[in-house]
Amino acid sequence: MASTSFTTSIRAHMNMLVQLARVDGVVVQEEIDLITDIGTGFGMSSEEISACFEDPDDTGDLSSLADDEKYELIYNMVQVMKIDGRLYKEEIQYCAKMASGLGYEEEVLTELMLKIYSDPHITTGKGSLKASIQKYLKK
C-alpha cells in the first residue's frame, strides 16, 4: 500500500494536470483520456480519478516532491499541454509557473516541448530526457 505522503503527492499531481487541462477554458476528450491513463498508471481507482476532475484545487507543497516525482509531473504536464495539438498561452504560463514551483528554470519547458511528442504512448527516450533536463533543476 502507498504511503500517505505518496498518495497525497499523486492526488496533487493529478489535480495539477486537471487544472492545466482547464486553463484554456475547454477540456477536450484527449486530455481527459490522457489524465485518466496517468491516474490509472499510478494505481488510482476510477472514483479517485473522477474526484480529481470534480475538485482539483489542492495541489499541495511542490517543494517537498522528490526529483523523480518533479520530473514525472513536468513530463505529464507537457504531455497534457500538447495532447490536443495546440499550445495556448495560458497553458504555457501555467506550466512555467508550476515548473518554477517545482524548482526548475523556465528554460526546461522549451526543451521538453521540443522533445515530448503529443502522442502519449511514445515514451522512447524518456529516461535520457530526464537526465538532460536535470541541469534545469535549481539546487
Buried (B, 14 or more C-beta within 10 A) or exposed (E): EEEEEEBBBBBBBBBBBBBBBBBBEEBBEBBBEBBBBBBEEBEBEEEBBEBBBEEBEEBBEBEEBEEEBBBBBBBBBBBBBBBBEEBBEEBBEBBBEBBBBBBBEEEBBEBBBEBBBBEBEEEEEEEEBBEBBBEBBEE
